[in-house]
Amino acid sequence: MQAKQKDYCFVIVFVADNLFINWISQQMEGMFEDKLTREMVKAIHQPREKQKPTVNKNVKAKGLTTTLAEYIPSELAPWNKKRVFHVLRRLQFGVNYSEIEPLLGTSPTLFIDSLIDGSITSPMPDVPVWVNDVPPWNEGDQAILDYFENNYFTYIEYQREWTDLMKVYPFREKMVLFWHNHFVTEVGKYEYAPLAYRHFTTLRTHALGNFKDFVHAIGIDSAMLYYLDGIENRVGSPNENYARELLELFTMGIGNYSEDDIREMARALTGYWFNWGTLTSHFSNDLHDWGEKTFFGRTGNFGYDDVIDIIFEEREQEIAEFVCRKLYKFFVYETPNESIVQELAQTFINNNFEIAPVLRLLLKSEHFFDEAFLGAMFKSPTDYLVGLQKETGVEIAGAIREWQPYQLFELGQFLFNPVNVAGWPGYRSWISTTTLPYRWNHALANLYHNDDDYEVDPIEIANAMSEPNDPYQLAYDLAEYMLAVDLREQDLQQLPVVLLGGIPDYEWNIYISGANWRILALMAHIRQLPEYQLM
C-alpha cells in the first residue's frame, strides 16, 4: 500500500478563519477513502528476531529510592493533577477533563482498588450474532469467497467495538491489551472472526484471574491452536511450535529449559484437532502420544494437564519473575527495577499466581507514583488514538469511526495482529520517521474532521479550564491537561502566542469571532510537540 502522505506537520501561529478552514478541508479531502484490505493485514507479519536472555541489571532503572510501600500523598509527592494524569494515562486510555476534579477529591488507593474491583466484576460484552458463522463449504466457490470477504469486515468492526470498550471498561481492556501482546495470535493467520471473539473472551475472562488457569485455557483456545500449529501436533509427527512459545514467551523466558524439554513437552501436548465445519477444537485419543515422556526432570505418560502442572511446580520462581517483569514494563517503565520485580514475584507465588494481588501491590505503591516515572513512557498507538478521542470528549462516529482500523494500521498497532509471536516490541519502536508524521496527521484529523456525526467543541474544552478568558492561563492549562511532562520555558511561553495569533491579549475571550479555531490551533500545536508522545 502506498499511504497518502499529507503534510500536517506545521506550527500554527496565525489563524485566518475562513482561509484556515478551507485549507484544512483541502488537506483532509480524500483521507477517509484509503482502504484497508485482508492482504494488507496479512502483510503486517514481520520476521521474528531471536530472543535474548533477560539481563537482571538496574543499569538504567529509575525510582531506585522508592519501594512497594503504599503511596501516601505528601508535600514531596502530592496527589495532584500530574499524578492523577499519570494514573489515568497508565491504567486507562488517556485523560478527559471531567475525570480530574472527582479524582483529586478521593484517595489514589481507593481509586485503584475501585478500578481493579470494577474490572473483575464488569460484564462481558454481548455475544455477537456472528459468533457461530462458519464457511459454507458445500455451497460453491463464490459463496466461500463472499464468506471470507464478509468475515474480514466482521473482525474489522469487532476491532472498532473493542476500542469502544476501552472507554467503558478501561482498566480491564488495558489488561486485555497487555495479554493480547503476551499470548499473541495473529488474525492474519487464523482469519476467522468467530475465533477472534472466542480468543478475546478467553483474555477477558482471565485478565485479572489466576495465571495458571489462564495458561491452561489459552493453550486449548482455538485461535491459539490454529496460530501456533497445535492442531498439527500429533503422535508420530510432533509440532514443537506451541511447546517452545509456551516456555519462551508465555511463562518463563529463554534460559530456563532445554531443547529436549521442548521436544518431549510437544509430545505431551499432542491430540488436538480443528473442526472446519464448526470452527471448534477437540481432543482425540487417537492423535495423542500416549508414550512416556521426560522433561524438567520428570518422567511419565504425560498429557496436556500434566504439562501445565509440571511447569508451575518446577519453575514457579522463573514464571513469577518473568510475568511480573512484563507487568512492570507495561505499567511502570521499560527498564525494570529488579528488586521491585523480585518482591512482586514473591507476592505472585504467595497468592497462588493470582494476578490481581500483584497489580494492587504495584499500582498502589510509592514506586508507581515516583516522580521519575511521570511521562517516562511512549504512548502506544492505541493509547495515542483512544487518548485523542478521550481528550476532546467526543465519541467518534461516522467516517472517522470507519477509518479507525486504517489509522491503527498506519500507526503500527493493528489490533488483533501483532507483528509476530513475540508481539509488538513497544517503547521507542512506537516512534519512527514513518509513524510520527502519521501521528501528527491523525491528531489533526481528530480535531478538525467535521460532519453530521462528529464535531469537536473547543469552547466546551476551554470552559473546563480554570480561566478560559485569560489567554495565558488557558494556554498553560491546556498544556498541563494534554502533556505528561513540563515544557521548557521558551516552549511554554510560545503557547499564548499560538492561541492569540497576533491579536492583543486584552481582546481575548472565548466568545470573540474565531476563538474556537484559535483554541483548536493551540491544541493542534500541543499535539505536535515531542512531549505529547509521552505518558
RONU-86456 format. One line per 5 residues: number of its first residue (from 1); their letters; for each residue x, y, z of C-alpha. Coordinates in Angstrom, 3 decimals. Layout:
<recs>
NUM> a> X:Y:Z | ...
</recs>
This chain:
<recs>
1> mqakq> 0.000:0.000:0.000 | 1.215:3.483:-0.792 | -0.223:5.568:2.068 | -1.211:9.094:1.150 | 1.353:11.416:2.665
6> kdycf> -0.363:14.649:3.626 | 1.806:17.201:5.311 | 0.124:18.250:8.541 | 3.467:18.870:10.198 | 3.155:22.547:10.876
11> vivfv> 3.155:25.034:13.731 | 0.092:27.232:13.651 | 0.845:30.788:14.694 | -1.847:32.683:12.810 | -5.403:31.580:12.063
16> adnlf> -7.346:33.401:9.364 | -10.751:31.864:9.960 | -12.159:31.136:6.519 | -8.816:30.623:4.798 | -7.657:28.254:7.501
21> inwis> -10.904:26.265:7.473 | -10.700:25.934:3.703 | -7.045:24.888:3.908 | -7.783:22.169:6.464 | -10.710:20.920:4.372
26> qqmeg> -8.494:20.665:1.298 | -5.798:18.803:3.227 | -8.288:16.297:4.635 | -10.153:15.748:1.382 | -9.941:12.098:0.427
31> mfedk> -8.252:10.974:3.633 | -11.067:8.582:4.506 | -11.044:6.996:1.068 | -7.958:4.851:1.769 | -8.987:1.231:2.242
36> ltrem> -7.524:-1.490:4.425 | -7.604:-4.949:2.840 | -7.151:-8.527:4.035 | -3.890:-8.660:2.119 | -2.577:-5.616:3.982
41> vkaih> -3.467:-7.209:7.323 | -1.645:-10.407:6.390 | 1.396:-8.372:5.314 | 1.784:-6.907:8.811 | 3.671:-10.021:9.886
46> qprek> 7.421:-9.472:10.244 | 10.266:-11.933:10.789 | 10.898:-12.535:14.450 | 14.205:-11.501:15.952 | 15.996:-14.063:18.084
51> qkptv> 15.143:-13.542:21.743 | 17.941:-12.914:24.223 | 18.022:-13.854:27.901 | 16.937:-11.116:30.252 | 19.893:-9.423:31.929
56> nknvk> 18.943:-8.662:35.508 | 20.678:-5.350:35.958 | 19.430:-1.988:37.197 | 21.765:-0.041:34.917 | 19.006:2.183:33.507
61> akglt> 16.280:1.577:36.055 | 14.508:4.530:37.660 | 12.905:5.018:41.033 | 15.658:3.267:42.963 | 14.780:5.036:46.218
66> ttlae> 11.070:4.157:46.329 | 9.503:0.863:47.394 | 6.287:-1.095:47.154 | 5.017:0.545:50.320 | 1.606:2.116:49.776
71> yipse> 1.711:5.604:48.302 | 0.657:8.155:50.904 | 0.358:11.666:49.407 | 2.802:14.110:50.970 | 4.310:17.520:50.392
76> lapwn> 7.130:15.928:48.398 | 4.821:13.596:46.462 | 1.381:15.244:46.401 | -1.780:13.735:44.951 | -2.126:16.478:42.354
81> kkrvf> -3.151:16.791:38.725 | 0.134:15.393:37.465 | -0.312:12.163:39.386 | -3.992:11.958:38.507 | -2.995:12.234:34.845
86> hvlrr> -0.286:9.621:35.427 | -2.821:7.126:36.767 | -5.349:7.786:34.009 | -2.835:7.518:31.178 | -1.142:4.380:32.506
91> lqfgv> -4.183:2.465:33.769 | -6.722:3.678:31.237 | -6.521:5.143:27.737 | -5.906:8.845:28.147 | -7.498:11.647:30.144
96> nysei> -10.761:13.551:29.996 | -11.133:16.790:31.945 | -14.390:15.566:33.539 | -12.397:12.947:35.495 | -9.899:15.294:37.128
101> epllg> -11.746:17.024:39.970 | -13.557:13.901:41.228 | -10.250:12.049:41.421 | -8.490:14.867:43.251 | -11.184:14.503:45.894
106> tsptl> -10.556:10.813:46.533 | -7.502:8.808:47.541 | -5.292:7.073:44.965 | -5.590:3.809:46.897 | -9.378:3.862:46.801
111> fidsl> -9.390:4.763:43.122 | -7.040:1.955:42.107 | -8.930:-0.578:44.207 | -12.155:0.555:42.558 | -10.573:0.196:39.103
116> idgsi> -9.432:-3.350:39.802 | -12.626:-4.387:41.607 | -14.785:-2.874:38.887 | -12.783:-4.653:36.196 | -13.175:-8.017:37.903
121> tspmp> -16.960:-7.659:38.149 | -17.633:-5.793:34.896 | -19.989:-7.584:32.490 | -18.678:-9.292:29.406 | -19.613:-7.809:26.023
126> dvpvw> -22.752:-9.131:24.377 | -22.258:-12.283:22.332 | -22.233:-11.221:18.668 | -24.765:-12.670:16.257 | -21.927:-13.917:14.056
131> vndvp> -20.193:-15.994:16.735 | -21.149:-19.287:15.066 | -20.942:-18.194:11.434 | -18.980:-20.836:9.541 | -17.849:-21.052:5.919
136> pwneg> -20.450:-22.506:3.533 | -18.070:-25.212:2.372 | -20.751:-27.029:0.338 | -22.231:-24.015:-1.447 | -19.609:-23.363:-4.088
141> dqail> -16.543:-21.168:-4.525 | -18.387:-17.852:-4.773 | -20.248:-18.436:-1.515 | -16.968:-19.225:0.223 | -15.292:-16.113:-1.218
146> dyfen> -18.236:-13.994:-0.061 | -17.978:-15.520:3.401 | -14.338:-14.533:3.794 | -14.982:-11.036:2.455 | -17.789:-10.549:4.978
151> nyfty> -15.714:-12.208:7.685 | -12.967:-9.640:7.111 | -15.375:-6.730:7.614 | -16.760:-8.502:10.683 | -13.444:-8.613:12.515
156> ieyqr> -12.664:-5.049:11.407 | -15.905:-3.916:13.074 | -15.108:-6.098:16.092 | -11.859:-4.143:16.430 | -13.822:-0.874:16.448
161> ewtdl> -16.073:-2.305:19.145 | -13.017:-3.157:21.229 | -11.783:0.436:21.182 | -15.291:1.496:22.248 | -14.990:-0.859:25.227
166> mkvyp> -11.658:0.726:26.132 | -13.563:3.853:27.130 | -16.278:1.978:29.047 | -14.184:-0.592:30.951 | -10.756:0.995:30.593
171> frekm> -8.635:-0.932:33.102 | -9.999:-4.334:32.140 | -9.408:-3.591:28.476 | -5.934:-2.268:29.292 | -5.236:-5.684:30.790
176> vlfwh> -6.744:-7.376:27.733 | -4.356:-5.338:25.575 | -1.459:-6.435:27.787 | -2.387:-10.118:27.478 | -3.070:-9.723:23.747
181> nhfvt> 0.611:-8.823:23.396 | 1.656:-11.648:25.735 | -0.412:-14.610:24.488 | -0.025:-13.462:20.903 | -2.153:-14.620:17.994
186> evgky> -2.414:-13.033:14.545 | -5.757:-12.694:12.797 | -3.771:-12.534:9.562 | -3.129:-16.254:10.054 | -6.264:-17.622:11.725
191> eyapl> -8.573:-15.129:9.922 | -11.940:-16.200:11.314 | -13.885:-13.544:13.262 | -15.574:-16.194:15.467 | -12.109:-17.349:16.605
196> ayrhf> -11.162:-13.748:17.405 | -14.268:-13.389:19.568 | -13.591:-16.631:21.438 | -9.928:-15.789:21.904 | -10.646:-12.332:23.307
201> ttlrt> -13.327:-13.792:25.541 | -10.604:-16.017:26.992 | -8.367:-12.978:27.512 | -11.150:-11.038:29.251 | -12.238:-13.966:31.393
206> halgn> -8.749:-14.489:32.838 | -7.270:-10.983:32.576 | -7.353:-10.420:36.359 | -7.757:-14.015:37.474 | -5.389:-16.913:38.081
211> fkdfv> -2.390:-17.056:35.771 | -2.042:-20.845:35.883 | -5.695:-21.228:34.888 | -5.067:-18.641:32.172 | -2.150:-20.612:30.741
216> haigi> -4.240:-23.777:30.786 | -7.122:-22.076:28.942 | -5.013:-20.295:26.333 | -3.273:-23.453:25.116 | -6.549:-25.060:24.052
221> dsaml> -8.058:-21.834:22.730 | -8.964:-22.443:19.087 | -7.207:-19.332:17.772 | -4.021:-20.320:19.610 | -4.193:-23.964:18.492
226> yyldg> -4.594:-22.730:14.941 | -1.971:-19.972:15.168 | 0.848:-21.998:16.735 | 0.042:-25.212:14.897 | -1.297:-27.151:17.867
231> ienrv> -3.829:-28.748:15.533 | -0.911:-30.220:13.572 | 0.761:-31.658:16.671 | 0.033:-35.376:16.729 | 1.511:-38.720:17.645
236> gspne> 4.399:-39.679:15.386 | 4.686:-36.159:13.987 | 5.014:-33.692:16.877 | 4.967:-29.970:16.127 | 7.081:-28.034:18.628
241> nyare> 5.792:-24.511:17.971 | 3.413:-24.179:20.905 | 5.675:-26.006:23.375 | 8.502:-23.609:22.530 | 6.429:-20.448:22.866
246> llelf> 4.708:-21.727:25.988 | 8.118:-21.711:27.662 | 9.931:-18.897:25.874 | 7.205:-16.265:25.555 | 4.238:-17.244:27.692
251> tmgig> 5.649:-18.454:31.011 | 9.357:-18.311:31.858 | 11.625:-16.938:29.122 | 14.673:-18.481:27.483 | 17.450:-19.957:29.566
256> nysed> 15.104:-21.964:31.789 | 14.598:-25.086:29.666 | 16.369:-27.284:27.131 | 15.606:-28.320:23.573 | 14.915:-31.811:24.905
261> direm> 12.315:-30.330:27.255 | 10.591:-28.728:24.267 | 10.615:-31.916:22.184 | 9.236:-34.069:24.974 | 6.685:-31.484:26.033
266> aralt> 5.422:-31.204:22.443 | 4.657:-34.943:22.555 | 2.632:-34.414:25.736 | 0.625:-31.665:24.036 | -0.458:-33.808:21.065
271> gywfn> -4.029:-34.793:20.304 | -5.972:-31.633:19.383 | -7.710:-31.162:16.055 | -9.831:-28.488:14.403 | -13.345:-28.959:13.050
276> wgtlt> -13.563:-26.748:9.984 | -17.324:-27.150:9.862 | -17.925:-25.693:13.340 | -14.683:-23.728:13.859 | -14.139:-25.556:17.151
281> shfsn> -11.222:-27.550:18.571 | -11.393:-31.005:20.116 | -9.177:-33.646:21.684 | -8.725:-37.075:20.104 | -7.248:-40.064:21.932
286> dlhdw> -6.093:-41.443:18.583 | -3.999:-38.335:17.840 | -2.341:-38.177:21.267 | 1.070:-39.676:22.042 | 0.455:-41.992:24.982
291> gektf> 4.111:-42.914:25.370 | 6.417:-41.995:28.238 | 7.980:-38.500:28.164 | 10.713:-36.829:30.194 | 11.011:-33.080:30.771
296> fgrtg> 12.078:-30.843:33.660 | 13.427:-33.937:35.399 | 10.046:-35.689:35.431 | 9.157:-38.899:33.582 | 5.668:-40.224:32.922
301> nfgyd> 2.830:-40.719:30.468 | 2.124:-37.014:30.497 | -0.680:-35.114:28.755 | -1.812:-31.505:28.462 | -2.849:-31.008:32.117
306> dvidi> 0.409:-32.549:33.331 | 2.444:-30.092:31.256 | 0.785:-27.113:32.947 | 1.113:-28.616:36.423 | 4.770:-29.537:35.980
311> ifeer> 5.997:-26.214:34.600 | 4.379:-24.361:37.514 | 5.755:-26.840:40.051 | 9.284:-26.900:38.646 | 9.676:-23.290:37.519
316> eqeia> 7.412:-21.231:39.786 | 10.098:-18.648:40.580 | 11.084:-18.208:36.937 | 7.446:-17.890:35.862 | 6.647:-15.372:38.587
321> efvcr> 9.650:-13.195:37.748 | 9.015:-13.378:34.001 | 5.372:-12.296:34.224 | 5.961:-9.638:36.895 | 8.793:-8.165:34.844
326> klykf> 6.454:-7.799:31.857 | 3.739:-6.220:34.011 | 6.311:-3.777:35.364 | 7.434:-2.811:31.863 | 3.845:-2.338:30.723
331> fvyet> 2.703:-0.145:33.606 | 5.824:1.497:35.028 | 8.959:1.719:32.874 | 10.855:-0.090:30.140 | 13.846:-0.978:32.357
336> pnesi> 12.603:-2.904:35.387 | 13.841:-2.296:38.902 | 14.794:-5.880:39.698 | 14.374:-5.581:43.447 | 10.771:-4.490:42.843
341> vqela> 10.271:-7.356:40.388 | 11.511:-9.850:42.988 | 9.022:-8.587:45.568 | 6.189:-8.716:43.059 | 7.174:-12.255:42.084
346> qtfin> 7.076:-13.381:45.696 | 3.600:-11.871:46.052 | 2.571:-13.731:42.888 | 3.781:-17.024:44.325 | 2.322:-16.374:47.780
351> nnfei> -1.073:-15.770:46.171 | -1.001:-18.958:44.103 | -0.450:-16.983:40.880 | -3.471:-14.721:41.263 | -2.913:-11.642:39.080
356> apvlr> -4.959:-9.019:40.960 | -2.873:-9.009:44.200 | 0.284:-8.275:42.198 | -1.393:-5.369:40.430 | -2.782:-3.954:43.677
361> lllks> 0.670:-4.049:45.247 | 2.405:-2.423:42.273 | -0.167:0.185:41.281 | -0.848:1.446:44.811 | 2.851:1.723:45.644
366> ehffd> 5.008:4.791:46.150 | 7.224:3.294:43.456 | 4.490:3.543:40.807 | 3.890:7.186:41.787 | 7.594:8.066:41.811
371> eaflg> 8.289:11.408:40.087 | 10.802:9.661:37.825 | 8.035:7.737:36.064 | 5.744:10.647:35.249 | 5.839:10.941:31.464
376> amfks> 8.556:8.279:31.181 | 6.827:6.044:28.632 | 5.923:6.389:24.969 | 2.245:6.187:24.117 | 1.376:3.075:22.180
381> ptdyl> -0.690:3.734:19.046 | -3.793:2.520:20.887 | -3.083:4.752:23.886 | -2.442:7.588:21.452 | -5.526:7.173:19.279
386> vglqk> -8.070:6.394:22.003 | -6.425:9.127:24.084 | -7.069:11.661:21.306 | -10.743:10.769:21.493 | -10.950:10.924:25.281
391> etgve> -9.141:14.244:25.370 | -11.829:16.012:23.328 | -14.698:14.150:24.968 | -16.345:13.437:21.605 | -17.414:9.909:20.726
396> iagai> -16.143:9.006:17.287 | -18.835:8.249:14.746 | -19.441:8.240:11.023 | -16.496:8.445:8.662 | -13.861:8.935:11.346
401> rewqp> -15.000:5.786:13.178 | -14.993:3.814:9.939 | -11.434:4.999:9.331 | -10.080:3.970:12.738 | -8.713:0.491:11.829
406> yqlfe> -6.808:2.115:8.977 | -5.405:4.636:11.466 | -4.155:1.875:13.766 | -2.648:0.134:10.749 | -0.719:3.284:9.785
411> lgqfl> 0.363:3.916:13.387 | 1.828:0.415:13.706 | -0.540:-1.357:16.101 | -3.302:-3.024:14.149 | -5.229:-4.709:16.927
416> fnpvn> -5.683:-8.498:16.602 | -2.463:-8.670:14.600 | 0.873:-8.094:16.383 | 3.880:-8.215:14.092 | 4.839:-11.770:15.141
421> vagwp> 4.508:-14.230:18.018 | 6.899:-12.147:20.147 | 4.403:-9.271:19.986 | 4.916:-5.569:19.429 | 8.284:-4.595:20.940
426> gyrsw> 6.868:-1.249:22.095 | 8.719:1.590:23.849 | 10.946:3.503:21.388 | 9.854:1.319:18.460 | 6.445:3.030:18.509
431> isttt> 8.029:6.205:17.127 | 9.758:6.307:13.748 | 10.166:8.625:10.786 | 7.162:6.832:9.288 | 4.799:6.652:12.257
436> lpyrw> 5.455:10.097:13.760 | 4.030:12.026:10.761 | 1.060:9.650:10.833 | 0.551:10.520:14.499 | 0.510:14.214:13.613
441> nhala> -1.924:13.582:10.757 | -4.361:11.618:12.879 | -4.132:14.077:15.761 | -5.261:16.839:13.419 | -7.952:14.727:11.795
446> nlyhn> -9.369:14.059:15.270 | -9.570:17.806:15.915 | -10.684:19.172:12.565 | -12.833:16.480:10.999 | -16.393:17.724:10.999
451> dddye> -19.531:16.048:9.698 | -23.075:15.363:10.827 | -21.870:12.611:13.164 | -18.741:14.129:14.653 | -17.502:17.558:15.735
456> vdpie> -15.086:18.693:18.447 | -16.299:21.619:20.571 | -13.201:23.639:21.591 | -15.259:26.147:23.575 | -16.547:23.368:25.821
461> ianam> -12.972:22.170:26.366 | -11.778:25.710:27.156 | -14.613:26.250:29.623 | -13.406:23.235:31.595 | -10.097:25.020:32.242
466> sepnd> -9.573:27.362:35.205 | -9.546:30.766:33.396 | -10.753:30.410:29.792 | -10.883:34.177:29.243 | -7.248:34.657:30.280
471> pyqla> -5.250:33.631:27.172 | -2.092:32.943:29.166 | -3.765:30.786:31.802 | -5.867:28.994:29.200 | -2.749:28.149:27.181
476> ydlae> -0.904:26.892:30.271 | -3.931:24.919:31.470 | -4.301:23.176:28.112 | -0.610:22.256:28.167 | -0.944:20.847:31.681
481> ymlav> -4.025:18.891:30.606 | -2.583:17.497:27.385 | 1.063:16.830:28.311 | 2.576:14.365:30.749 | 5.741:16.422:31.267
486> dlreq> 6.550:20.096:31.780 | 7.622:22.136:28.788 | 10.809:24.124:28.638 | 10.196:27.780:29.462 | 10.652:29.015:25.875
491> dlqql> 8.171:26.428:24.583 | 5.700:27.265:27.335 | 5.850:30.978:26.528 | 5.102:30.238:22.873 | 1.679:28.756:23.688
496> pvvll> -0.207:32.046:24.284 | 1.355:33.410:21.086 | -0.150:30.498:19.162 | -3.529:30.972:20.823 | -3.697:34.740:20.207
501> ggipd> -2.444:34.501:16.644 | -1.481:38.165:16.519 | -4.404:39.790:18.309 | -3.715:41.805:21.512 | -4.139:39.789:24.677
506> yewni> -6.690:42.299:26.030 | -9.025:41.431:23.156 | -9.148:37.753:24.022 | -12.203:35.976:25.294 | -13.636:32.654:24.195
511> yisga> -16.640:34.289:22.535 | -14.782:36.525:20.072 | -15.090:35.632:16.417 | -12.817:32.734:15.552 | -11.991:31.820:19.153
516> nwril> -12.957:28.204:18.506 | -10.438:27.913:15.657 | -7.707:29.570:17.724 | -8.251:27.051:20.537 | -8.133:24.183:18.046
521> almah> -4.946:25.674:16.581 | -3.335:25.697:20.024 | -4.423:22.108:20.688 | -3.031:21.106:17.285 | 0.256:22.829:18.156
526> irqlp> 0.483:20.997:21.501 | -0.330:17.674:19.857 | 2.683:18.065:17.585 | 5.158:18.755:20.359 | 7.574:15.896:21.112
531> eyqlm> 6.313:15.853:24.697 | 2.838:14.848:23.510 | 4.154:11.388:22.619 | 4.837:10.627:26.280 | 2.629:9.329:29.047
</recs>
